[in-house]
Amino acid sequence: MRRSFLYFTILILTLAIISCTKTKAKPNNGATTADTASIIGTWNWAYQSGTRWDIAPGDTTSEGQPISTIYTPANTGISRTLIFDSTGKITFIHNDSVFQQDYLQVAEPVQLLPAMETDTGFYLVSVGIVGCSITDTSTLTIINTVYQLGLATDTLMVHLDPCLSRVVDVYVRKN
């Protein structure tokens, strides 16, 4: 009885580890496709929003002091512009440092560059799994980094792994 319980526990742990290591978008085998046309255009960074998993926005300590939450407002001097074209090319113009090719999220602490910098690469909008999520979602892959994508008419919201962080960078479509 003990031995079967041990095998069952090992099986469950193995399945849990395998399901939490999916970090690449699924290949599109003719199944569900994402709307790539909606992302084509120019997008300007507006702000970064998010909270820690265990603290709700506005929570205070027992002494009544506000608890710090992650948030990078627009008035930091950060300038980021994303230009997606119809050929799958992205141009990224920014004045802040980029952390390990994480082009779409502002790195903390914010480090402004002395001049604007332009990077280019390729992007792919698809449907897949990001992080340890167990359901398909819209994804945006830029230079081998997969982001979860929220896209409305004039707002682009991106984050890396919603299972690990609630930090979302918000971009607004430039008219």
C-alpha positions in Angstrom: 0.0 0.0 0.0 2.8 2.4 0.9 4.7 1.6 -2.3 1.7 2.4 -4.5 1.2 5.7 -2.7 4.8 6.6 -3.3 4.5 5.8 -7.0 1.3 7.8 -7.2 3.0 10.8 -5.5 6.0 10.7 -7.9 3.6 10.5 -10.9 1.6 13.6 -9.7 4.8 15.6 -9.0 6.2 14.6 -12.4 3.0 15.8 -14.2 3.0 19.0 -12.2 6.6 19.8 -13.2 6.0 19.0 -16.8 2.9 21.2 -17.0 4.6 24.2 -15.4 7.6 24.2 -17.8 5.7 25.0 -21.0 7.2 28.4 -22.1 7.0 28.3 -25.8 4.0 29.0 -28.0 2.4 25.9 -29.5 3.1 25.5 -33.2 0.1 26.3 -35.3 -0.9 23.1 -37.0 -3.8 24.6 -38.9 -5.9 24.8 -35.8 -6.7 28.1 -34.1 -5.0 31.2 -35.4 -4.7 34.7 -33.9 -5.6 38.0 -35.5 -2.2 39.3 -36.6 -3.7 42.2 -38.5 -4.9 43.8 -35.3 -1.4 44.4 -34.0 0.0 46.1 -37.1 0.7 49.7 -36.5 2.5 52.0 -34.0 2.1 51.6 -30.3 3.4 53.9 -27.5 4.1 52.7 -24.0 1.7 54.3 -21.5 2.5 52.7 -18.1 3.3 49.5 -16.2 0.7 48.2 -13.8 0.6 45.3 -11.5 0.5 44.1 -7.9 2.1 41.5 -5.8 0.1 38.2 -5.8 -0.5 38.4 -2.0 -1.3 42.1 -1.7 -4.4 43.9 -3.1 -3.9 47.4 -4.4 -4.7 49.9 -1.6 -3.9 47.5 1.2 -2.2 49.0 4.3 -0.1 47.8 7.2 -1.6 47.4 10.7 -0.2 50.9 11.3 -2.2 52.3 8.4 0.8 52.8 6.0 0.3 51.9 2.4 1.9 48.7 1.2 4.2 49.1 -1.8 2.8 47.6 -5.0 4.6 47.4 -8.3 3.8 50.2 -10.6 5.8 52.3 -13.1 3.8 55.5 -14.0 4.0 57.3 -17.4 5.8 60.3 -15.8 9.1 58.5 -15.4 10.5 59.8 -18.6 10.3 56.5 -20.3 9.7 56.6 -24.1 8.9 53.3 -25.9 7.5 52.9 -29.4 6.7 49.6 -31.0 6.1 49.5 -34.8 4.7 46.2 -36.1 4.6 45.9 -39.9 2.7 43.4 -42.1 5.9 41.4 -42.9 6.4 40.3 -39.3 9.1 42.9 -38.5 9.1 44.9 -35.3 11.0 48.1 -34.7 11.5 49.0 -31.1 12.5 52.6 -30.3 13.2 53.3 -26.6 15.2 55.4 -24.1 15.4 52.9 -21.3 17.5 49.8 -20.6 16.3 46.4 -21.8 16.6 43.5 -19.4 17.7 40.2 -21.1 15.9 40.9 -24.4 12.6 41.4 -22.6 11.7 44.2 -25.0 8.1 44.8 -24.0 8.3 45.2 -20.3 10.0 48.0 -18.4 12.8 46.7 -16.2 13.0 47.7 -12.6 14.8 49.8 -11.5 14.2 52.1 -14.4 17.4 53.1 -16.2 17.1 55.8 -18.8 19.7 55.9 -21.6 21.5 59.0 -22.7 19.9 58.8 -26.2 17.1 56.9 -28.0 18.0 53.4 -29.2 16.4 51.5 -32.0 16.2 47.7 -32.2 14.6 45.5 -34.8 13.5 41.9 -34.9 10.6 39.7 -35.9 7.4 38.9 -34.2 4.7 36.3 -34.4 1.1 36.5 -33.1 -0.4 33.1 -32.3 -2.4 31.1 -29.9 -0.6 29.1 -27.3 0.4 28.5 -23.7 2.4 31.0 -21.7 4.2 29.8 -18.6 2.3 27.4 -16.4 -1.1 28.4 -17.8 -3.2 25.4 -18.8 -5.3 27.1 -21.4 -4.5 28.6 -24.8 -4.3 32.3 -25.0 -3.2 34.9 -27.5 0.6 35.1 -27.6 3.2 37.4 -29.0 6.6 36.0 -29.7 9.5 38.5 -30.2 13.0 37.2 -30.6 12.3 33.9 -28.8 10.5 35.6 -25.9 6.8 34.7 -25.5 4.4 37.2 -24.0 0.8 36.8 -23.1 -1.1 39.3 -25.2 -4.3 41.3 -24.5 -5.3 43.3 -27.5 -8.2 45.8 -27.8 -8.8 48.4 -30.5 -6.4 50.9 -29.1 -4.7 49.1 -26.1 -2.0 46.4 -26.1 -1.3 44.7 -22.8 1.6 42.3 -22.5 3.1 40.3 -19.7 5.6 37.4 -19.6 4.2 34.7 -17.3 0.9 35.4 -15.6 1.6 32.5 -13.2 4.7 34.2 -11.9 3.9 37.9 -12.1 0.9 40.2 -12.4 3.0 43.0 -14.0 1.4 44.2 -17.2 2.9 46.8 -19.6 0.2 48.9 -21.4 0.8 50.4 -24.9 -1.6 52.6 -26.7 -2.1 52.7 -30.4 -0.7 55.9 -32.0 -3.1 57.6 -34.5 
